[in-house]
Amino acid sequence: MRWTSLRLRLVVVFALVALTAAVSASGIAYWLNRNTVLDRTQNAVLKDFRKSLEDSTRSLPLRPRCSELQDAARQMAAGPQNYTVLLIGLDHEGKECAATTNKDLLTLRSVPQSLRNAVDQVRPVDESNHFSHHLYWQRKEIGDVPYLVAGAKVIGGGPTGYMMKSLATERQDLTSLAWSLGIATALALVGSALLAQAAATTVLRPVQRLGYAARQLGEGRLDTRLRVTGTDELADLSRTFNRTAERLEQRVEELSTREAASRRFVADMSHELRTPLTAITAVTEVLEEEADSLDPMIAPAVQLVVSETRRLNDLVENLMEVTRFDAGTARLVLDDVDVADQVTACIDARAWLDAVDLDADRGIVARLDPRRLDVILANLIGNALKHGGSPVRVSVRTEPAERPDAAERTEAGERAEPPEGAADEGGRLVIRVRDHGPGIPEEVLPHVFDRFYKASASRPRSEGSGLGLSIALENAHIHGGEITAANHPEGGAVFTLRLPMDASRLADGAQRADGGTSGGGGEGAEGGR
């Protein structure tokens, strides 16, 4: 059990309550029994001592001899209470005589002075007090042994008697009683703990089932329901959970249906647009070839149609690629890629050789999807050329899998995270694309990878659609990688692409989950700036 668990707290509370009750009951029982035992023993001893003193001194002369006092003391001590006796009187010569049955235990010195003073005190006789002397007693310890000490003076003249009674037997009885009560308290504590455990199990079992069902619901199993029994508060809670789960399942089904319909609409629209776009593109190509022979008044319009047709064609391709990612049908087609050659081919194919400075060592081979890597590079470099400033520098490096470049990750601001289960065994490929433009505004950094996001509201009809960086990020994620964006301290924006050197594990897992493969995708070089 965890120290913060409800079960442990219930057991502790039960135990504390039981311990408090048991200790209180045991303490009260011990106190009552102690008083009862001591009072009973004390009353019996004092009653016997008073009677023995009265009987023994009745036959003595007013001034007895020491031997007679000694005999009287022995006679008193021989009674059933087995106490020690000390008799003090004056003999016929007026000398004080002290007769004791145990010289080592009871002498006049061993009698407390306060008790002797009380015994010798003469009290006035009146209606409320019929005797001038009374019997007094007190308890004391001698050598860790408790004793009852009592004394009285014979009225009308005669010796003064003291007695000392050991209470060791009573102490032993009370000690045994204390041990018994302690054992009973311990048993009560153990019993309460067991009872608390049973009660906690009974109470917490429905709570545990509710927690498990909530976790199942959080993992996407919306058909999770609880079995409801009883009419108590926990049963009401279970019914509430079932109703909530049912409504959530209905709501998610509605949203899923709408989302699927939206994806189908975008996909169908894109497919339907491709046929007329193909025809329009062919016509615009013919018009572009004949642009030099057209009327100067018509040429700008033709050029506008050509550029907008190309932009529309790129947008349709990008939308189709986005729908593949949303539908989960995008798959990797892996091959061993020389990264330097791949970057060079991407730059050369788009005639960017004069505007891009490449820093890449040959011989860095990674197992990736070359088409998707080309899409990522085209979008990152094209975005830097379009929205940044020359020169654009592309660097290719590798880093160990167990220790990513923490400084660069901090610089990049962690604007994008790899998907769960990213494969980075064997190290990671790091490609950085830096421009020398004004950089990315801080308020724009969190949104550079958002779809259709444009930093300036005054450029709603700019050449880019706002899908390029989003598609690049999705292609990085499908490899198990990430893209981060940041501003370089010396100026300009830096986009950092991190991919595993070998994405085979992700590709194999995706194929086991769904054997389908995806088609091609657009490579538009527009971004979110």
GULOTI-32638 format. One line per field, with one value per residue (C-alpha): residue number from 1; residue in one letter; x negated, y, z. Coordinates in nm, 3 decimals. Layout:
k c(NUM / ...)
r c(a / ...)
px c(X / ...)
py c(Y / ...)
pz c(Z / ...)
END
This chain:
k c(1 / 2 / 3 / 4 / 5 / 6 / 7 / 8 / 9 / 10 / 11 / 12 / 13 / 14 / 15 / 16 / 17 / 18 / 19 / 20 / 21 / 22 / 23 / 24 / 25 / 26 / 27 / 28 / 29 / 30 / 31 / 32 / 33 / 34 / 35 / 36 / 37 / 38 / 39 / 40 / 41 / 42 / 43 / 44 / 45 / 46 / 47 / 48 / 49 / 50 / 51 / 52 / 53 / 54 / 55 / 56 / 57 / 58 / 59 / 60 / 61 / 62 / 63 / 64 / 65 / 66 / 67 / 68 / 69 / 70 / 71 / 72 / 73 / 74 / 75 / 76 / 77 / 78 / 79 / 80 / 81 / 82 / 83 / 84 / 85 / 86 / 87 / 88 / 89 / 90 / 91 / 92 / 93 / 94 / 95 / 96 / 97 / 98 / 99 / 100 / 101 / 102 / 103 / 104 / 105 / 106 / 107 / 108 / 109 / 110 / 111 / 112 / 113 / 114 / 115 / 116 / 117 / 118 / 119 / 120 / 121 / 122 / 123 / 124 / 125 / 126 / 127 / 128 / 129 / 130 / 131 / 132 / 133 / 134 / 135 / 136 / 137 / 138 / 139 / 140 / 141 / 142 / 143 / 144 / 145 / 146 / 147 / 148 / 149 / 150 / 151 / 152 / 153 / 154 / 155 / 156 / 157 / 158 / 159 / 160 / 161 / 162 / 163 / 164 / 165 / 166 / 167 / 168 / 169 / 170 / 171 / 172 / 173 / 174 / 175 / 176 / 177 / 178 / 179 / 180 / 181 / 182 / 183 / 184 / 185 / 186 / 187 / 188 / 189 / 190 / 191 / 192 / 193 / 194 / 195 / 196 / 197 / 198 / 199 / 200 / 201 / 202 / 203 / 204 / 205 / 206 / 207 / 208 / 209 / 210 / 211 / 212 / 213 / 214 / 215 / 216 / 217 / 218 / 219 / 220 / 221 / 222 / 223 / 224 / 225 / 226 / 227 / 228 / 229 / 230 / 231 / 232 / 233 / 234 / 235 / 236 / 237 / 238 / 239 / 240 / 241 / 242 / 243 / 244 / 245 / 246 / 247 / 248 / 249 / 250 / 251 / 252 / 253 / 254 / 255 / 256 / 257 / 258 / 259 / 260 / 261 / 262 / 263 / 264 / 265 / 266 / 267 / 268 / 269 / 270 / 271 / 272 / 273 / 274 / 275 / 276 / 277 / 278 / 279 / 280 / 281 / 282 / 283 / 284 / 285 / 286 / 287 / 288 / 289 / 290 / 291 / 292 / 293 / 294 / 295 / 296 / 297 / 298 / 299 / 300 / 301 / 302 / 303 / 304 / 305 / 306 / 307 / 308 / 309 / 310 / 311 / 312 / 313 / 314 / 315 / 316 / 317 / 318 / 319 / 320 / 321 / 322 / 323 / 324 / 325 / 326 / 327 / 328 / 329 / 330 / 331 / 332 / 333 / 334 / 335 / 336 / 337 / 338 / 339 / 340 / 341 / 342 / 343 / 344 / 345 / 346 / 347 / 348 / 349 / 350 / 351 / 352 / 353 / 354 / 355 / 356 / 357 / 358 / 359 / 360 / 361 / 362 / 363 / 364 / 365 / 366 / 367 / 368 / 369 / 370 / 371 / 372 / 373 / 374 / 375 / 376 / 377 / 378 / 379 / 380 / 381 / 382 / 383 / 384 / 385 / 386 / 387 / 388 / 389 / 390 / 391 / 392 / 393 / 394 / 395 / 396 / 397 / 398 / 399 / 400 / 401 / 402 / 403 / 404 / 405 / 406 / 407 / 408 / 409 / 410 / 411 / 412 / 413 / 414 / 415 / 416 / 417 / 418 / 419 / 420 / 421 / 422 / 423 / 424 / 425 / 426 / 427 / 428 / 429 / 430 / 431 / 432 / 433 / 434 / 435 / 436 / 437 / 438 / 439 / 440 / 441 / 442 / 443 / 444 / 445 / 446 / 447 / 448 / 449 / 450 / 451 / 452 / 453 / 454 / 455 / 456 / 457 / 458 / 459 / 460 / 461 / 462 / 463 / 464 / 465 / 466 / 467 / 468 / 469 / 470 / 471 / 472 / 473 / 474 / 475 / 476 / 477 / 478 / 479 / 480 / 481 / 482 / 483 / 484 / 485 / 486 / 487 / 488 / 489 / 490 / 491 / 492 / 493 / 494 / 495 / 496 / 497 / 498 / 499 / 500 / 501 / 502 / 503 / 504 / 505 / 506 / 507 / 508 / 509 / 510 / 511 / 512 / 513 / 514 / 515 / 516 / 517 / 518 / 519 / 520 / 521 / 522 / 523 / 524 / 525 / 526 / 527 / 528 / 529)
r c(m / r / w / t / s / l / r / l / r / l / v / v / v / f / a / l / v / a / l / t / a / a / v / s / a / s / g / i / a / y / w / l / n / r / n / t / v / l / d / r / t / q / n / a / v / l / k / d / f / r / k / s / l / e / d / s / t / r / s / l / p / l / r / p / r / c / s / e / l / q / d / a / a / r / q / m / a / a / g / p / q / n / y / t / v / l / l / i / g / l / d / h / e / g / k / e / c / a / a / t / t / n / k / d / l / l / t / l / r / s / v / p / q / s / l / r / n / a / v / d / q / v / r / p / v / d / e / s / n / h / f / s / h / h / l / y / w / q / r / k / e / i / g / d / v / p / y / l / v / a / g / a / k / v / i / g / g / g / p / t / g / y / m / m / k / s / l / a / t / e / r / q / d / l / t / s / l / a / w / s / l / g / i / a / t / a / l / a / l / v / g / s / a / l / l / a / q / a / a / a / t / t / v / l / r / p / v / q / r / l / g / y / a / a / r / q / l / g / e / g / r / l / d / t / r / l / r / v / t / g / t / d / e / l / a / d / l / s / r / t / f / n / r / t / a / e / r / l / e / q / r / v / e / e / l / s / t / r / e / a / a / s / r / r / f / v / a / d / m / s / h / e / l / r / t / p / l / t / a / i / t / a / v / t / e / v / l / e / e / e / a / d / s / l / d / p / m / i / a / p / a / v / q / l / v / v / s / e / t / r / r / l / n / d / l / v / e / n / l / m / e / v / t / r / f / d / a / g / t / a / r / l / v / l / d / d / v / d / v / a / d / q / v / t / a / c / i / d / a / r / a / w / l / d / a / v / d / l / d / a / d / r / g / i / v / a / r / l / d / p / r / r / l / d / v / i / l / a / n / l / i / g / n / a / l / k / h / g / g / s / p / v / r / v / s / v / r / t / e / p / a / e / r / p / d / a / a / e / r / t / e / a / g / e / r / a / e / p / p / e / g / a / a / d / e / g / g / r / l / v / i / r / v / r / d / h / g / p / g / i / p / e / e / v / l / p / h / v / f / d / r / f / y / k / a / s / a / s / r / p / r / s / e / g / s / g / l / g / l / s / i / a / l / e / n / a / h / i / h / g / g / e / i / t / a / a / n / h / p / e / g / g / a / v / f / t / l / r / l / p / m / d / a / s / r / l / a / d / g / a / q / r / a / d / g / g / t / s / g / g / g / g / e / g / a / e / g / g / r)
px c(0.000 / -0.122 / -0.160 / 0.096 / 0.348 / 0.703 / 0.685 / 0.392 / 0.560 / 0.875 / 0.671 / 0.479 / 0.798 / 0.965 / 0.654 / 0.627 / 0.993 / 0.963 / 0.638 / 0.789 / 1.098 / 0.898 / 0.645 / 0.923 / 1.119 / 0.808 / 0.700 / 1.040 / 1.058 / 0.708 / 0.782 / 1.109 / 0.956 / 0.654 / 0.871 / 1.093 / 0.802 / 0.617 / 0.930 / 1.037 / 0.693 / 0.651 / 0.992 / 0.944 / 0.598 / 0.703 / 1.011 / 0.807 / 0.538 / 0.793 / 0.959 / 0.627 / 0.495 / 0.812 / 0.813 / 0.442 / 0.417 / 0.734 / 0.559 / 0.240 / 0.178 / 0.166 / -0.214 / -0.309 / -0.655 / -0.850 / -0.809 / -0.434 / -0.437 / -0.650 / -0.407 / -0.113 / -0.291 / -0.359 / 0.002 / 0.124 / -0.118 / -0.010 / 0.328 / 0.448 / 0.335 / -0.035 / -0.152 / -0.441 / -0.354 / -0.528 / -0.396 / -0.533 / -0.444 / -0.578 / -0.672 / -0.611 / -0.939 / -0.828 / -1.073 / -0.963 / -0.958 / -0.929 / -0.829 / -0.846 / -0.805 / -1.064 / -1.347 / -1.483 / -1.155 / -0.947 / -1.095 / -0.988 / -1.231 / -1.069 / -0.731 / -0.678 / -0.692 / -0.365 / -0.190 / -0.339 / -0.225 / 0.125 / 0.143 / 0.020 / 0.258 / 0.535 / 0.860 / 1.131 / 1.430 / 1.769 / 2.089 / 1.916 / 1.606 / 1.652 / 1.286 / 0.972 / 0.749 / 0.807 / 0.654 / 0.436 / 0.264 / 0.058 / -0.130 / -0.505 / -0.773 / -1.074 / -1.323 / -1.070 / -0.820 / -0.491 / -0.372 / -0.065 / -0.162 / 0.102 / 0.099 / 0.335 / 0.320 / 0.523 / 0.782 / 0.785 / 0.414 / 0.206 / -0.049 / -0.062 / -0.051 / -0.188 / -0.164 / -0.323 / -0.162 / -0.335 / -0.133 / -0.367 / -0.099 / 0.150 / -0.110 / -0.180 / 0.191 / 0.225 / -0.081 / 0.077 / 0.397 / 0.204 / 0.036 / 0.373 / 0.525 / 0.223 / 0.258 / 0.629 / 0.552 / 0.301 / 0.552 / 0.816 / 0.572 / 0.497 / 0.865 / 0.950 / 0.678 / 0.819 / 1.169 / 1.050 / 0.881 / 1.201 / 1.409 / 1.161 / 1.168 / 1.546 / 1.556 / 1.261 / 1.333 / 1.602 / 1.368 / 1.090 / 1.329 / 1.429 / 1.064 / 0.990 / 1.295 / 1.190 / 0.844 / 1.004 / 1.224 / 0.922 / 0.746 / 1.030 / 1.243 / 1.568 / 1.780 / 1.650 / 1.932 / 1.953 / 2.168 / 2.405 / 2.531 / 2.702 / 2.855 / 2.583 / 2.374 / 2.114 / 2.387 / 2.513 / 2.158 / 2.131 / 2.461 / 2.341 / 2.019 / 2.214 / 2.441 / 2.141 / 1.955 / 2.263 / 2.307 / 1.937 / 1.946 / 2.241 / 2.070 / 1.744 / 1.933 / 2.103 / 1.774 / 1.601 / 1.878 / 1.853 / 1.474 / 1.485 / 1.742 / 1.522 / 1.217 / 1.415 / 1.542 / 1.190 / 1.057 / 1.346 / 1.322 / 0.948 / 0.998 / 1.277 / 1.065 / 0.774 / 0.956 / 1.047 / 0.714 / 0.533 / 0.715 / 0.667 / 0.298 / 0.253 / 0.424 / 0.215 / -0.103 / -0.004 / 0.080 / -0.251 / -0.439 / -0.255 / -0.292 / -0.545 / -0.303 / -0.004 / 0.129 / -0.058 / 0.279 / 0.366 / 0.025 / 0.051 / 0.389 / 0.251 / -0.047 / 0.190 / 0.398 / 0.086 / -0.049 / 0.288 / 0.343 / 0.011 / 0.094 / 0.432 / 0.270 / 0.020 / 0.302 / 0.500 / 0.196 / 0.128 / 0.489 / 0.477 / 0.157 / 0.313 / 0.617 / 0.385 / 0.221 / 0.556 / 0.694 / 0.382 / 0.314 / -0.024 / -0.300 / -0.676 / -0.858 / -1.208 / -1.537 / -1.902 / -1.961 / -2.287 / -2.165 / -2.414 / -2.312 / -1.945 / -1.979 / -2.182 / -1.922 / -1.641 / -1.822 / -1.926 / -1.577 / -1.437 / -1.727 / -1.829 / -2.201 / -2.300 / -2.090 / -2.172 / -2.497 / -2.524 / -2.740 / -2.704 / -2.959 / -2.915 / -2.879 / -2.598 / -2.353 / -2.012 / -1.724 / -1.437 / -1.162 / -1.345 / -1.027 / -0.905 / -1.252 / -1.250 / -0.911 / -1.045 / -1.359 / -1.169 / -0.930 / -1.197 / -1.440 / -1.165 / -1.018 / -1.362 / -1.415 / -1.068 / -1.030 / -1.389 / -1.698 / -1.995 / -2.216 / -2.028 / -2.260 / -2.177 / -2.390 / -2.375 / -2.504 / -2.446 / -2.412 / -2.398 / -2.055 / -2.104 / -2.208 / -2.026 / -2.166 / -2.008 / -2.126 / -1.970 / -1.649 / -1.627 / -1.705 / -1.437 / -1.183 / -1.047 / -0.774 / -0.705 / -0.741 / -0.796 / -0.513 / -0.502 / -0.722 / -0.970 / -1.254 / -1.593 / -1.814 / -2.149 / -2.160 / -1.970 / -2.009 / -2.006 / -1.945 / -1.939 / -1.808 / -1.905 / -1.827 / -1.957 / -1.626 / -1.444 / -1.358 / -1.022 / -0.824 / -0.793 / -0.414 / -0.431 / -0.674 / -0.406 / -0.200 / -0.450 / -0.347 / 0.029 / 0.228 / 0.321 / 0.149 / -0.003 / -0.197 / -0.063 / 0.308 / 0.234 / 0.111 / 0.414 / 0.359 / -0.013 / -0.158 / -0.179 / 0.124 / -0.006 / -0.024 / -0.391 / -0.540 / -0.246 / -0.307 / -0.679 / -0.607 / -0.369 / -0.634 / -0.888 / -0.647 / -0.574 / -0.950 / -0.950 / -1.126 / -1.053 / -1.100 / -1.167 / -1.173 / -1.371 / -1.549 / -1.927 / -2.107 / -2.289 / -1.970 / -1.752 / -1.534 / -1.656 / -1.451 / -1.597 / -1.491 / -1.570 / -1.507 / -1.614 / -1.896 / -1.683 / -1.302 / -1.251 / -1.087 / -0.822 / -0.755 / -0.724 / -0.488 / -0.270 / -0.250 / -0.148 / 0.125 / 0.249 / 0.107 / 0.200 / -0.051 / -0.006 / -0.042 / -0.248 / -0.207 / -0.255 / -0.580 / -0.466 / -0.738 / -0.511 / -0.509 / -0.334 / -0.520)
py c(0.000 / 0.349 / 0.588 / 0.817 / 0.545 / 0.567 / 0.207 / 0.284 / 0.596 / 0.400 / 0.134 / 0.401 / 0.584 / 0.260 / 0.163 / 0.503 / 0.498 / 0.144 / 0.224 / 0.531 / 0.339 / 0.041 / 0.252 / 0.458 / 0.149 / -0.026 / 0.281 / 0.320 / -0.052 / -0.050 / 0.257 / 0.115 / -0.223 / -0.065 / 0.141 / -0.157 / -0.388 / -0.135 / -0.020 / -0.376 / -0.477 / -0.154 / -0.170 / -0.532 / -0.464 / -0.150 / -0.318 / -0.612 / -0.382 / -0.175 / -0.484 / -0.652 / -0.338 / -0.311 / -0.679 / -0.704 / -0.390 / -0.457 / -0.715 / -0.510 / -0.297 / 0.079 / 0.067 / -0.272 / -0.420 / -0.441 / -0.816 / -0.781 / -0.529 / -0.770 / -1.056 / -0.832 / -0.728 / -1.090 / -1.178 / -0.895 / -0.989 / -1.353 / -1.263 / -1.355 / -1.023 / -1.096 / -0.744 / -0.615 / -0.450 / -0.184 / -0.104 / 0.192 / 0.250 / 0.349 / 0.077 / 0.094 / 0.283 / 0.554 / 0.450 / 0.430 / 0.080 / -0.009 / -0.364 / -0.460 / -0.788 / -0.694 / -0.465 / -0.441 / -0.327 / -0.140 / 0.092 / 0.430 / 0.585 / 0.408 / 0.555 / 0.881 / 1.184 / 1.319 / 0.995 / 1.004 / 1.364 / 1.278 / 0.978 / 1.180 / 1.469 / 1.509 / 1.619 / 1.788 / 1.570 / 1.714 / 1.609 / 1.568 / 1.396 / 1.134 / 1.027 / 1.221 / 0.992 / 0.837 / 0.573 / 0.719 / 0.554 / 0.628 / 0.443 / 0.447 / 0.254 / 0.091 / -0.056 / -0.043 / -0.242 / -0.065 / -0.073 / 0.039 / 0.210 / 0.282 / 0.398 / 0.461 / 0.546 / 0.354 / 0.589 / 0.619 / 0.553 / 0.271 / 0.201 / 0.351 / 0.095 / 0.102 / -0.160 / -0.204 / -0.423 / -0.517 / -0.450 / -0.649 / -0.911 / -0.644 / -0.478 / -0.810 / -0.861 / -0.514 / -0.571 / -0.890 / -0.698 / -0.427 / -0.687 / -0.848 / -0.514 / -0.436 / -0.765 / -0.702 / -0.357 / -0.502 / -0.767 / -0.498 / -0.297 / -0.597 / -0.679 / -0.322 / -0.324 / -0.645 / -0.503 / -0.182 / -0.383 / -0.575 / -0.256 / -0.078 / -0.367 / -0.359 / 0.017 / 0.055 / -0.234 / -0.031 / 0.269 / 0.056 / -0.072 / 0.286 / 0.391 / 0.102 / 0.187 / 0.552 / 0.450 / 0.228 / 0.516 / 0.746 / 0.496 / 0.523 / 0.221 / 0.413 / 0.099 / 0.053 / 0.018 / -0.066 / -0.339 / -0.167 / -0.344 / -0.194 / 0.145 / 0.320 / 0.623 / 0.411 / 0.254 / 0.602 / 0.698 / 0.392 / 0.478 / 0.833 / 0.701 / 0.472 / 0.755 / 0.983 / 0.714 / 0.647 / 1.015 / 1.051 / 0.752 / 0.900 / 1.237 / 1.086 / 0.878 / 1.194 / 1.383 / 1.087 / 1.063 / 1.434 / 1.419 / 1.119 / 1.293 / 1.604 / 1.400 / 1.220 / 1.554 / 1.697 / 1.379 / 1.355 / 1.723 / 1.691 / 1.389 / 1.558 / 1.868 / 1.674 / 1.592 / 1.949 / 2.070 / 1.835 / 1.984 / 2.338 / 2.273 / 2.146 / 2.456 / 2.689 / 2.519 / 2.586 / 2.944 / 2.986 / 2.858 / 3.109 / 3.395 / 3.578 / 3.588 / 3.709 / 4.059 / 4.264 / 4.350 / 3.983 / 3.849 / 3.960 / 3.790 / 3.473 / 3.480 / 3.525 / 3.228 / 3.014 / 3.101 / 3.060 / 2.728 / 2.601 / 2.727 / 2.554 / 2.232 / 2.244 / 2.314 / 2.013 / 1.788 / 1.918 / 1.864 / 1.506 / 1.448 / 1.599 / 1.373 / 1.071 / 1.176 / 1.243 / 0.910 / 0.726 / 0.574 / 0.741 / 0.479 / 0.477 / 0.329 / 0.293 / 0.286 / 0.344 / 0.714 / 0.904 / 1.219 / 1.454 / 1.328 / 1.354 / 1.716 / 1.803 / 1.642 / 1.833 / 2.166 / 2.093 / 1.984 / 2.322 / 2.533 / 2.654 / 2.579 / 2.944 / 3.044 / 2.755 / 2.683 / 2.309 / 2.175 / 1.797 / 1.519 / 1.236 / 0.887 / 0.958 / 0.685 / 0.659 / 0.423 / 0.661 / 0.728 / 0.935 / 1.085 / 1.208 / 1.336 / 1.532 / 1.682 / 1.788 / 1.945 / 2.119 / 2.280 / 2.386 / 2.526 / 2.681 / 2.844 / 2.986 / 3.123 / 3.273 / 3.426 / 3.452 / 3.602 / 3.475 / 3.295 / 2.987 / 2.739 / 2.366 / 2.153 / 1.777 / 1.614 / 1.304 / 1.277 / 0.986 / 0.852 / 0.865 / 1.229 / 1.474 / 1.819 / 1.980 / 2.328 / 2.317 / 2.169 / 2.457 / 2.705 / 2.551 / 2.590 / 2.236 / 2.354 / 1.998 / 1.660 / 1.317 / 1.071 / 0.814 / 0.514 / 0.705 / 0.486 / 0.641 / 0.335 / 0.379 / 0.758 / 1.044 / 1.247 / 1.624 / 1.863 / 2.237 / 2.497 / 2.853 / 3.174 / 3.528 / 3.710 / 3.901 / 3.582 / 3.464 / 3.687 / 3.536 / 3.536 / 3.340 / 3.068 / 2.852 / 2.850 / 2.803 / 2.440 / 2.506 / 2.441 / 2.744 / 2.973 / 3.292 / 3.535 / 3.846 / 3.903 / 4.158 / 3.880 / 3.645 / 3.575 / 3.511 / 3.238 / 2.986 / 2.795 / 2.757 / 2.376 / 2.327 / 2.325 / 2.125 / 1.855 / 1.861 / 1.807 / 1.517 / 1.353 / 1.392 / 1.240 / 0.940 / 0.871 / 0.900 / 1.236 / 1.599 / 1.952 / 2.250 / 2.619 / 2.898 / 3.225 / 3.221 / 3.452 / 3.618 / 3.669 / 3.463 / 3.160 / 2.805 / 2.495 / 2.174 / 1.835 / 1.526 / 1.180 / 0.833 / 0.686 / 0.376 / 0.402 / 0.031 / -0.044 / 0.222 / 0.111 / -0.254 / -0.167 / 0.043 / -0.234 / -0.486 / -0.251 / -0.176 / -0.336 / -0.043 / 0.197 / 0.557 / 0.728 / 1.031 / 1.371 / 1.731 / 1.901 / 2.263 / 2.496 / 2.721 / 2.755 / 2.919 / 3.250)
pz c(0.000 / -0.083 / 0.208 / 0.043 / -0.045 / 0.082 / 0.205 / 0.433 / 0.565 / 0.648 / 0.829 / 1.022 / 1.122 / 1.234 / 1.427 / 1.597 / 1.696 / 1.828 / 2.008 / 2.171 / 2.280 / 2.403 / 2.593 / 2.751 / 2.851 / 2.982 / 3.176 / 3.337 / 3.416 / 3.567 / 3.778 / 3.909 / 3.985 / 4.151 / 4.382 / 4.456 / 4.537 / 4.751 / 4.936 / 5.008 / 5.139 / 5.331 / 5.496 / 5.598 / 5.746 / 5.933 / 6.074 / 6.192 / 6.339 / 6.533 / 6.675 / 6.758 / 6.928 / 7.132 / 7.232 / 7.305 / 7.516 / 7.717 / 7.933 / 7.973 / 8.281 / 8.239 / 8.260 / 8.118 / 8.121 / 7.794 / 7.788 / 7.812 / 7.525 / 7.324 / 7.384 / 7.288 / 6.968 / 6.873 / 6.944 / 6.717 / 6.437 / 6.448 / 6.301 / 5.951 / 5.792 / 5.856 / 5.928 / 6.140 / 6.471 / 6.682 / 7.031 / 7.227 / 7.595 / 7.939 / 8.188 / 8.563 / 8.605 / 8.355 / 8.086 / 7.723 / 7.584 / 7.213 / 7.120 / 6.748 / 6.566 / 6.301 / 6.405 / 6.049 / 5.902 / 6.158 / 6.414 / 6.533 / 6.284 / 5.990 / 6.079 / 5.885 / 6.110 / 5.970 / 6.068 / 6.420 / 6.465 / 6.353 / 6.589 / 6.891 / 6.821 / 7.078 / 6.922 / 7.125 / 7.202 / 7.105 / 6.931 / 6.594 / 6.737 / 7.008 / 7.041 / 7.124 / 6.914 / 6.571 / 6.350 / 6.072 / 5.776 / 5.468 / 5.196 / 5.144 / 4.957 / 5.115 / 4.872 / 4.580 / 4.787 / 4.870 / 5.231 / 5.421 / 5.747 / 6.017 / 6.377 / 6.667 / 7.040 / 7.295 / 7.442 / 7.818 / 7.848 / 7.712 / 7.445 / 7.096 / 6.819 / 6.465 / 6.196 / 5.854 / 5.588 / 5.260 / 4.944 / 4.716 / 4.647 / 4.545 / 4.322 / 4.154 / 4.096 / 3.952 / 3.731 / 3.597 / 3.537 / 3.350 / 3.128 / 3.059 / 2.965 / 2.747 / 2.562 / 2.523 / 2.383 / 2.135 / 2.026 / 1.985 / 1.773 / 1.550 / 1.525 / 1.431 / 1.164 / 1.016 / 1.035 / 0.869 / 0.596 / 0.531 / 0.535 / 0.309 / 0.064 / 0.058 / 0.008 / -0.227 / -0.462 / -0.645 / -0.645 / -0.798 / -1.063 / -1.135 / -1.166 / -1.402 / -1.613 / -1.626 / -1.750 / -2.013 / -2.118 / -2.136 / -2.364 / -2.613 / -2.515 / -2.513 / -2.472 / -2.117 / -1.863 / -1.492 / -1.341 / -1.097 / -0.786 / -0.484 / -0.416 / -0.216 / -0.311 / -0.492 / -0.703 / -0.793 / -0.888 / -1.114 / -1.282 / -1.338 / -1.493 / -1.726 / -1.839 / -1.895 / -2.091 / -2.303 / -2.388 / -2.458 / -2.691 / -2.877 / -2.904 / -3.027 / -3.284 / -3.410 / -3.429 / -3.595 / -3.850 / -3.923 / -3.944 / -4.174 / -4.390 / -4.398 / -4.499 / -4.767 / -4.896 / -4.918 / -5.079 / -5.325 / -5.406 / -5.467 / -5.691 / -5.880 / -5.929 / -6.075 / -6.401 / -6.495 / -6.357 / -6.592 / -6.886 / -6.762 / -6.700 / -7.055 / -7.191 / -6.973 / -7.089 / -7.450 / -7.364 / -7.185 / -7.488 / -7.708 / -7.461 / -7.682 / -7.975 / -7.775 / -7.766 / -7.501 / -7.347 / -7.306 / -7.196 / -6.828 / -6.797 / -6.950 / -6.717 / -6.418 / -6.530 / -6.565 / -6.220 / -6.048 / -6.223 / -6.095 / -5.748 / -5.758 / -5.879 / -5.589 / -5.344 / -5.463 / -5.434 / -5.084 / -4.979 / -5.101 / -4.904 / -4.590 / -4.622 / -4.636 / -4.311 / -4.145 / -4.259 / -4.142 / -4.484 / -4.538 / -4.536 / -4.573 / -4.873 / -4.733 / -4.914 / -4.828 / -4.897 / -4.921 / -4.747 / -4.917 / -5.263 / -5.170 / -5.056 / -5.367 / -5.593 / -5.420 / -5.465 / -5.822 / -5.928 / -5.824 / -5.958 / -5.613 / -5.645 / -5.661 / -5.360 / -5.122 / -4.940 / -4.864 / -4.581 / -4.594 / -4.574 / -4.820 / -4.691 / -4.441 / -4.535 / -4.369 / -4.430 / -4.504 / -4.754 / -5.021 / -5.167 / -4.830 / -4.738 / -5.066 / -4.971 / -4.631 / -4.775 / -5.056 / -4.809 / -4.558 / -4.817 / -5.026 / -4.717 / -4.625 / -4.975 / -4.999 / -4.654 / -4.528 / -4.677 / -4.874 / -4.835 / -4.716 / -4.547 / -4.522 / -4.292 / -4.241 / -3.923 / -3.711 / -3.334 / -3.088 / -3.010 / -2.634 / -2.615 / -2.843 / -2.900 / -2.595 / -2.685 / -3.028 / -2.888 / -2.643 / -2.921 / -3.138 / -2.864 / -2.903 / -3.137 / -3.251 / -3.079 / -3.235 / -3.217 / -2.942 / -3.014 / -3.228 / -3.347 / -3.285 / -3.250 / -3.422 / -3.392 / -3.548 / -3.862 / -3.805 / -4.097 / -4.025 / -4.269 / -4.181 / -4.362 / -4.306 / -4.310 / -4.035 / -3.848 / -3.718 / -3.480 / -3.135 / -3.150 / -3.477 / -3.362 / -3.192 / -3.514 / -3.796 / -3.843 / -3.826 / -4.140 / -4.350 / -4.101 / -4.238 / -4.025 / -4.193 / -4.226 / -4.498 / -4.733 / -4.744 / -5.115 / -5.107 / -5.322 / -5.040 / -4.915 / -4.561 / -4.590 / -4.676 / -4.327 / -4.194 / -4.458 / -4.384 / -4.014 / -4.086 / -4.307 / -4.026 / -3.774 / -3.992 / -3.987 / -3.608 / -3.623 / -3.550 / -3.684 / -3.460 / -3.544 / -3.379 / -3.441 / -3.469 / -3.222 / -3.514 / -3.713 / -3.940 / -3.882 / -3.818 / -3.893 / -3.750 / -3.885 / -3.676 / -3.819 / -3.709 / -3.915 / -3.965 / -3.972 / -4.047 / -3.712 / -3.764 / -4.120 / -4.017 / -3.732 / -3.960 / -4.220 / -3.956 / -3.836 / -4.187 / -4.501 / -4.726 / -4.883 / -4.975 / -5.301 / -5.383 / -5.233 / -5.324 / -5.259 / -5.239 / -5.118 / -4.917 / -4.542 / -4.258 / -4.259)
END
